Amino acid sequence: MIELERVKKLAKKYKLTLREVNDKAGLGTNSIYNWKKKRPGGDALEAVANVLNTSIDYLKGKTNDPEPTPDKGQVRSIPLDEEKPYSYHGYHVPERYLKMIRGLMEDDIKEGRANQNGNHQPK
């Protein structure tokens, strides 16, 4: 089924096994492997999409773009405080880089230079 093939593709991109994706999504033992024979439910697809930072529509084959599209008028936000695989131009972002970004953001938040609408406020 297309859902399984797309999960495999994204898992490989993020250097995760299907078992790791399955566990991070909080699914039952070997649930993703069962998608060979049985279509996954909406809750399972949503959980896996969140782990792989993609959309349910991509996993279902309704779009070929794995990047989730924010709702109109919404700024796309990536929660760096969750356990997700991150990539930049197809390259894995190491945890040490994420720690640096988190530290910079914490400083900006503390100093009042950051806000939630995506605009940086220099002081």
ZADO-1210 file (C-alpha; in nm, 4 decimals, padded with zeros to 6 digits):
<atoms>
<atom x="00.0000" y="00.0000" z="00.0000" code="MET" pos="1"/>
<atom x="00.1131" y="00.3535" z="-00.0734" code="ILE" pos="2"/>
<atom x="00.1139" y="00.4558" z="00.2939" code="GLU" pos="3"/>
<atom x="00.3739" y="00.1940" z="00.3810" code="LEU" pos="4"/>
<atom x="00.5946" y="00.2804" z="00.0828" code="GLU" pos="5"/>
<atom x="00.5918" y="00.6499" z="00.1701" code="ARG" pos="6"/>
<atom x="00.6640" y="00.5833" z="00.5371" code="VAL" pos="7"/>
<atom x="00.9592" y="00.3654" z="00.4325" code="LYS" pos="8"/>
<atom x="01.0904" y="00.6414" z="00.2060" code="LYS" pos="9"/>
<atom x="01.0725" y="00.9123" z="00.4743" code="LEU" pos="10"/>
<atom x="01.2054" y="00.6835" z="00.7466" code="ALA" pos="11"/>
<atom x="01.5081" y="00.6087" z="00.5292" code="LYS" pos="12"/>
<atom x="01.5589" y="00.9811" z="00.4649" code="LYS" pos="13"/>
<atom x="01.5649" y="01.0474" z="00.8407" code="TYR" pos="14"/>
<atom x="01.7746" y="00.7361" z="00.9111" code="LYS" pos="15"/>
<atom x="01.4998" y="00.5715" z="01.1164" code="LEU" pos="16"/>
<atom x="01.3823" y="00.2127" z="01.1088" code="THR" pos="17"/>
<atom x="01.0144" y="00.1360" z="01.0671" code="LEU" pos="18"/>
<atom x="01.0196" y="00.0018" z="01.4220" code="ARG" pos="19"/>
<atom x="01.1532" y="00.3376" z="01.5488" code="GLU" pos="20"/>
<atom x="00.8837" y="00.5284" z="01.3582" code="VAL" pos="21"/>
<atom x="00.6219" y="00.2859" z="01.4904" code="ASN" pos="22"/>
<atom x="00.7411" y="00.3322" z="01.8506" code="ASP" pos="23"/>
<atom x="00.7763" y="00.7124" z="01.8307" code="LYS" pos="24"/>
<atom x="00.4218" y="00.7272" z="01.6922" code="ALA" pos="25"/>
<atom x="00.2983" y="00.5235" z="01.9888" code="GLY" pos="26"/>
<atom x="00.1481" y="00.2505" z="01.7726" code="LEU" pos="27"/>
<atom x="00.0980" y="-00.1115" z="01.8692" code="GLY" pos="28"/>
<atom x="00.3672" y="-00.3692" z="01.8012" code="THR" pos="29"/>
<atom x="00.4468" y="-00.3918" z="01.4290" code="ASN" pos="30"/>
<atom x="00.1435" y="-00.1807" z="01.3332" code="SER" pos="31"/>
<atom x="00.3192" y="-00.0176" z="01.0383" code="ILE" pos="32"/>
<atom x="00.4205" y="-00.3584" z="00.8998" code="TYR" pos="33"/>
<atom x="00.0515" y="-00.4533" z="00.8951" code="ASN" pos="34"/>
<atom x="-00.0096" y="-00.1730" z="00.6450" code="TRP" pos="35"/>
<atom x="00.1069" y="-00.4160" z="00.3747" code="LYS" pos="36"/>
<atom x="-00.2332" y="-00.5842" z="00.3936" code="LYS" pos="37"/>
<atom x="-00.4601" y="-00.3377" z="00.5713" code="LYS" pos="38"/>
<atom x="-00.5121" y="00.0372" z="00.5316" code="ARG" pos="39"/>
<atom x="-00.4125" y="00.2354" z="00.8419" code="PRO" pos="40"/>
<atom x="-00.6656" y="00.4338" z="01.0421" code="GLY" pos="41"/>
<atom x="-00.6645" y="00.8123" z="01.0565" code="GLY" pos="42"/>
<atom x="-00.5192" y="00.8302" z="01.4080" code="ASP" pos="43"/>
<atom x="-00.2277" y="00.6047" z="01.3167" code="ALA" pos="44"/>
<atom x="-00.1585" y="00.8032" z="00.9984" code="LEU" pos="45"/>
<atom x="-00.1661" y="01.1298" z="01.1916" code="GLU" pos="46"/>
<atom x="00.0763" y="00.9973" z="01.4541" code="ALA" pos="47"/>
<atom x="00.3201" y="00.8732" z="01.1883" code="VAL" pos="48"/>
<atom x="00.2882" y="01.1961" z="00.9878" code="ALA" pos="49"/>
<atom x="00.3801" y="01.3914" z="01.3017" code="ASN" pos="50"/>
<atom x="00.6869" y="01.1742" z="01.3646" code="VAL" pos="51"/>
<atom x="00.8037" y="01.2149" z="01.0052" code="LEU" pos="52"/>
<atom x="00.7114" y="01.5850" z="00.9814" code="ASN" pos="53"/>
<atom x="00.4831" y="01.5309" z="00.6841" code="THR" pos="54"/>
<atom x="00.1127" y="01.5388" z="00.6067" code="SER" pos="55"/>
<atom x="-00.1513" y="01.2685" z="00.6063" code="ILE" pos="56"/>
<atom x="-00.2283" y="01.3669" z="00.2458" code="ASP" pos="57"/>
<atom x="00.1296" y="01.2823" z="00.1460" code="TYR" pos="58"/>
<atom x="00.1167" y="00.9456" z="00.3200" code="LEU" pos="59"/>
<atom x="-00.2163" y="00.8658" z="00.1505" code="LYS" pos="60"/>
<atom x="-00.0865" y="00.9659" z="-00.1934" code="GLY" pos="61"/>
<atom x="-00.3119" y="01.2711" z="-00.2333" code="LYS" pos="62"/>
<atom x="-00.0045" y="01.4900" z="-00.2852" code="THR" pos="63"/>
<atom x="00.3514" y="01.4188" z="-00.3892" code="ASN" pos="64"/>
<atom x="00.4911" y="01.6961" z="-00.1689" code="ASP" pos="65"/>
<atom x="00.6096" y="01.5534" z="00.1650" code="PRO" pos="66"/>
<atom x="00.6381" y="01.9027" z="00.3207" code="GLU" pos="67"/>
<atom x="00.3302" y="01.9857" z="00.5277" code="PRO" pos="68"/>
<atom x="00.1519" y="02.2992" z="00.4100" code="THR" pos="69"/>
<atom x="00.0511" y="02.5483" z="00.6793" code="PRO" pos="70"/>
<atom x="-00.3060" y="02.6764" z="00.6812" code="ASP" pos="71"/>
<atom x="-00.3588" y="03.0034" z="00.4949" code="LYS" pos="72"/>
<atom x="-00.2272" y="03.2980" z="00.6972" code="GLY" pos="73"/>
<atom x="-00.0299" y="03.0711" z="00.9301" code="GLN" pos="74"/>
<atom x="00.3451" y="03.0918" z="00.9726" code="VAL" pos="75"/>
<atom x="00.5052" y="02.7484" z="00.9477" code="ARG" pos="76"/>
<atom x="00.6506" y="02.6545" z="01.2827" code="SER" pos="77"/>
<atom x="00.8799" y="02.3619" z="01.3525" code="ILE" pos="78"/>
<atom x="00.8704" y="02.2476" z="01.7165" code="PRO" pos="79"/>
<atom x="01.2369" y="02.1959" z="01.8022" code="LEU" pos="80"/>
<atom x="01.1464" y="02.0680" z="02.1476" code="ASP" pos="81"/>
<atom x="00.9958" y="01.7445" z="02.0162" code="GLU" pos="82"/>
<atom x="01.1768" y="01.4268" z="01.9166" code="GLU" pos="83"/>
<atom x="01.1552" y="01.4436" z="01.5393" code="LYS" pos="84"/>
<atom x="01.4093" y="01.3911" z="01.2671" code="PRO" pos="85"/>
<atom x="01.5129" y="01.7199" z="01.1069" code="TYR" pos="86"/>
<atom x="01.6786" y="01.7783" z="00.7730" code="SER" pos="87"/>
<atom x="01.8121" y="02.0719" z="00.5791" code="TYR" pos="88"/>
<atom x="01.8299" y="02.0374" z="00.2004" code="HIS" pos="89"/>
<atom x="01.8108" y="01.6617" z="00.2498" code="GLY" pos="90"/>
<atom x="02.0903" y="01.6431" z="00.5087" code="TYR" pos="91"/>
<atom x="02.0262" y="01.5258" z="00.8642" code="HIS" pos="92"/>
<atom x="02.0533" y="01.8050" z="01.1243" code="VAL" pos="93"/>
<atom x="02.2639" y="01.6784" z="01.4171" code="PRO" pos="94"/>
<atom x="02.1359" y="01.7179" z="01.7727" code="GLU" pos="95"/>
<atom x="02.4265" y="01.9523" z="01.8555" code="ARG" pos="96"/>
<atom x="02.2953" y="02.2012" z="01.5940" code="TYR" pos="97"/>
<atom x="01.9455" y="02.1788" z="01.7387" code="LEU" pos="98"/>
<atom x="02.0887" y="02.2531" z="02.0845" code="LYS" pos="99"/>
<atom x="02.2589" y="02.5641" z="01.9444" code="MET" pos="100"/>
<atom x="01.9359" y="02.6827" z="01.7832" code="ILE" pos="101"/>
<atom x="01.7402" y="02.6189" z="02.1041" code="ARG" pos="102"/>
<atom x="02.0009" y="02.8157" z="02.3022" code="GLY" pos="103"/>
<atom x="01.9886" y="03.1102" z="02.0619" code="LEU" pos="104"/>
<atom x="01.6090" y="03.1115" z="02.0719" code="MET" pos="105"/>
<atom x="01.6029" y="03.0964" z="02.4528" code="GLU" pos="106"/>
<atom x="01.8366" y="03.3983" z="02.4636" code="ASP" pos="107"/>
<atom x="01.6197" y="03.5924" z="02.2183" code="ASP" pos="108"/>
<atom x="01.3029" y="03.5043" z="02.4098" code="ILE" pos="109"/>
<atom x="01.4603" y="03.6042" z="02.7403" code="LYS" pos="110"/>
<atom x="01.5896" y="03.9330" z="02.5954" code="GLU" pos="111"/>
<atom x="01.2578" y="04.0129" z="02.4246" code="GLY" pos="112"/>
<atom x="01.4003" y="03.9917" z="02.0702" code="ARG" pos="113"/>
<atom x="01.1717" y="03.7112" z="01.9535" code="ALA" pos="114"/>
<atom x="00.7983" y="03.6937" z="01.9068" code="ASN" pos="115"/>
<atom x="00.5518" y="03.4308" z="01.7930" code="GLN" pos="116"/>
<atom x="00.4545" y="03.5745" z="01.4552" code="ASN" pos="117"/>
<atom x="00.7924" y="03.5043" z="01.2946" code="GLY" pos="118"/>
<atom x="00.9321" y="03.8573" z="01.3044" code="ASN" pos="119"/>
<atom x="01.2672" y="03.9029" z="01.4772" code="HIS" pos="120"/>
<atom x="01.2945" y="04.2175" z="01.6890" code="GLN" pos="121"/>
<atom x="01.6544" y="04.3450" z="01.6965" code="PRO" pos="122"/>
<atom x="01.7522" y="04.5510" z="01.9991" code="LYS" pos="123"/>
</atoms>
